[in-house]
Amino acid sequence: MAKAPSAKRASGKPMKRAPVKAAKLAAKESPVLPAMPSGAPSGSLSGEVLDRLFSVVLERRTASPALSHSARLLSRGMSKVAQKFGEEAVECLIEAVAGNRDALVGESADVLYHLLVMWVAAGLEPAQVWAELQRREGVSGLQEKAARPKVLLGTTKIP
């Protein structure tokens, strides 16, 4: 059987799939991930999948780095976790600008996975982020941004 050609970015570089594969593998291995109801429309997925994936990443932080991508990232510390998140975010931006929708879907999944890894490394819970989003819901983005403090950790934020 012929191997399917690997997906390529607009730049011609092959796309990395390890984080998505790791997330899919984690989902298959984890008993905390309930199966989707049979016949459920594909559009019925929700943010709950992020909560389930967060639980898997949290669980994996104590796994062997040799066996778990999440454990390997977390064992390298916040600087490496944040660097990897940034790399994935840039790859996502590249695909968005290139108009490559299929690659953007995959890169978006990578960004979300690495964001969850960063939350685990920082000791954040998804509920904290969901609460902040809920607080902002219904508020004009311009009003919300104007109400934020202008200084962050001793540096001035870019307006």
C-alpha positions in Angstrom: 0.0 0.0 0.0 1.4 3.4 -1.0 2.1 5.9 1.7 0.0 9.1 1.6 2.0 12.2 0.7 2.8 14.3 3.7 1.1 17.7 4.0 3.2 20.7 3.2 3.0 24.3 4.3 2.8 27.1 1.8 6.5 27.5 2.4 7.1 24.0 1.1 8.2 22.7 4.5 6.5 19.5 5.6 4.0 20.0 8.4 4.7 18.5 11.8 1.9 16.3 13.1 3.5 15.0 16.4 1.4 17.1 18.8 -1.8 16.3 17.1 -0.8 12.6 16.9 0.1 12.8 20.6 -3.2 14.3 21.5 -5.1 11.7 19.4 -3.0 8.9 21.0 -3.7 10.4 24.5 -7.4 10.5 23.7 -7.4 6.8 22.6 -5.5 5.8 25.8 -7.4 7.8 28.3 -10.5 6.4 30.0 -11.7 9.9 30.8 -12.6 10.6 27.2 -16.2 9.6 26.6 -17.1 8.4 23.1 -19.2 10.8 20.9 -22.8 9.6 20.6 -23.3 7.5 17.5 -24.8 9.5 14.7 -23.8 12.8 16.4 -23.3 15.5 13.7 -19.7 16.5 13.3 -20.6 20.1 14.2 -21.7 18.9 17.7 -18.1 19.0 19.1 -17.7 21.8 21.7 -15.2 23.3 24.0 -15.7 20.3 26.3 -13.0 18.5 24.2 -10.5 21.0 25.5 -11.5 20.2 29.1 -11.0 16.5 28.3 -7.7 17.1 26.6 -6.5 19.2 29.5 -7.3 16.3 31.9 -5.2 14.0 29.7 -2.2 16.5 29.7 -2.6 16.9 33.4 -2.5 13.2 33.8 0.5 12.8 31.6 2.7 15.2 33.5 3.7 12.3 35.8 4.2 9.9 32.9 7.6 9.0 31.5 9.0 11.6 29.1 10.1 8.7 26.9 6.4 7.6 26.5 4.5 10.8 26.5 4.9 14.0 24.4 3.1 16.0 27.1 5.4 14.7 29.8 8.5 15.4 27.7 7.4 19.0 27.1 6.5 19.6 30.8 9.8 18.0 32.0 11.7 20.7 30.0 10.2 23.6 31.9 8.0 26.6 31.2 10.6 28.3 28.9 10.5 25.3 26.5 6.8 24.9 26.8 6.2 28.6 26.0 8.8 28.5 23.1 6.9 25.5 21.6 3.6 27.3 22.0 5.1 30.3 20.2 6.4 28.1 17.4 3.1 26.5 16.8 1.3 29.9 16.9 3.6 31.2 14.2 3.0 28.1 12.1 -0.8 28.7 12.5 -0.4 32.3 11.4 1.6 31.3 8.3 -1.1 28.9 7.2 -3.8 31.6 7.9 -2.0 34.2 5.8 -1.4 31.6 3.1 -5.1 30.8 3.0 -4.4 27.1 3.5 -7.5 26.1 5.4 -6.7 22.4 5.9 -3.3 23.1 7.3 -4.8 25.9 9.4 -7.1 23.4 11.0 -4.2 21.1 12.0 -2.0 24.0 13.1 -4.9 25.4 15.2 -5.3 22.0 16.9 -1.5 22.1 17.6 -1.8 25.6 19.1 -4.7 24.6 21.4 -2.9 21.5 22.5 0.3 23.5 23.3 -1.8 26.2 25.1 -3.2 23.5 27.3 0.3 22.2 28.1 1.3 25.7 29.0 -1.7 26.0 31.3 -0.6 22.8 33.1 2.9 24.1 33.4 1.6 27.3 34.8 -0.8 25.7 37.2 -3.9 27.2 35.5 -7.2 25.4 35.3 -9.4 25.8 32.2 -12.2 27.0 34.4 -10.2 30.1 35.2 -9.9 31.0 31.5 -13.5 30.1 30.8 -14.6 32.4 33.7 -12.5 35.3 32.2 -14.1 34.7 28.8 -17.5 34.7 30.4 -16.7 37.9 32.3 -15.8 39.5 28.9 -18.8 38.1 27.1 -21.2 40.8 25.9 -18.7 43.6 26.5 -17.4 45.5 23.5 -13.8 44.4 22.7 -12.8 48.1 22.5 -14.3 48.8 26.0 -12.8 45.7 27.5 -9.3 46.5 26.1 -9.5 50.1 27.3 -10.3 49.0 30.8 -7.3 46.7 31.0 -4.2 47.9 32.9 -1.6 49.4 30.6 1.4 48.0 32.5 2.3 44.3 32.7 5.2 43.1 34.8 6.9 46.4 34.6 6.7 46.8 30.8 4.3 48.9 28.8 2.0 46.9 26.6 1.7 47.8 22.9 -1.6 49.6 22.4 
